[in-house]
Amino acid sequence: MPDHSESLATQVSQLCAQLAEGDVAALGQLFDLTATRLVRYAETISGRREDAEDALQAAMIKLAQHPERLAQADQPWAYFVKMVRNETLKLAESRRSRSRVVEMLRTWVSRPRFWSLPDDDWREQIQTAVKRLPPEQAEVVVLKIWEELTFAEIADVLGESPNTTASRYRYALEKLQRTLQPLAEEVRHG
């Protein structure tokens, strides 16, 4: 356990060394010591508390998987801050990409005859892509995009937590973006 009279950087270094030696309790202590600061920093970058918390969680998972990286860093605290920053930036880029996919889907399916045009190739591709998602992800996508429910409302409908529904949505949009990217290019340039 670090001495709380020592600097934050020293405490982080000590906890990282303990974690690298297999002391899993050090991960929780590191979280307790740094979470408020790191979420505040990540929120400054992202502008969204939820994204800041997700970024910290992603960085903690990476740290748990490879504790030696942080323990071997010249400045573990600065390295950890950089990890959280990188995760925050990744989430922000992912959010921008998802926004483009959602806007594309909304535009296409808001056309009055979208669901009734049997010969429309792009409509079929979108329907096929949504159907290929795991059912729990497809359900969240439909409820969020086309039924315009909030994550809290979707969570209530599904009996899940808002974080679970948001996570499913995020994963689904990543899959849809990969699947529908060629179609988006075709529509954009065609």
Rosetta blueprint (number, residue, H / E / L):
1 M L
2 P L
3 D L
4 H L
5 S L
6 E L
7 S L
8 L H
9 A H
10 T H
11 Q H
12 V H
13 S H
14 Q H
15 L H
16 C H
17 A H
18 Q H
19 L H
20 A H
21 E L
22 G L
23 D L
24 V L
25 A H
26 A H
27 L H
28 G H
29 Q H
30 L H
31 F H
32 D H
33 L H
34 T H
35 A H
36 T H
37 R H
38 L H
39 V H
40 R H
41 Y H
42 A H
43 E H
44 T H
45 I H
46 S H
47 G L
48 R L
49 R H
50 E H
51 D H
52 A H
53 E H
54 D H
55 A H
56 L H
57 Q H
58 A H
59 A H
60 M H
61 I H
62 K H
63 L H
64 A H
65 Q H
66 H L
67 P H
68 E H
69 R H
70 L H
71 A H
72 Q H
73 A L
74 D L
75 Q L
76 P H
77 W H
78 A H
79 Y H
80 F H
81 V H
82 K H
83 M H
84 V H
85 R H
86 N H
87 E H
88 T H
89 L H
90 K H
91 L H
92 A H
93 E H
94 S H
95 R H
96 R H
97 S H
98 R H
99 S H
100 R H
101 V H
102 V H
103 E H
104 M H
105 L H
106 R H
107 T H
108 W H
109 V H
110 S L
111 R L
112 P L
113 R L
114 F H
115 W H
116 S H
117 L L
118 P L
119 D L
120 D L
121 D H
122 W H
123 R H
124 E H
125 Q H
126 I H
127 Q H
128 T H
129 A H
130 V H
131 K H
132 R H
133 L L
134 P L
135 P H
136 E H
137 Q H
138 A H
139 E H
140 V H
141 V H
142 V H
143 L H
144 K H
145 I H
146 W H
147 E L
148 E L
149 L L
150 T L
151 F H
152 A H
153 E H
154 I H
155 A H
156 D H
157 V H
158 L H
159 G L
160 E L
161 S L
162 P H
163 N H
164 T H
165 T H
166 A H
167 S H
168 R H
169 Y H
170 R H
171 Y H
172 A H
173 L H
174 E H
175 K H
176 L H
177 Q H
178 R H
179 T H
180 L H
181 Q H
182 P H
183 L H
184 A H
185 E H
186 E H
187 V H
188 R H
189 H H
190 G L
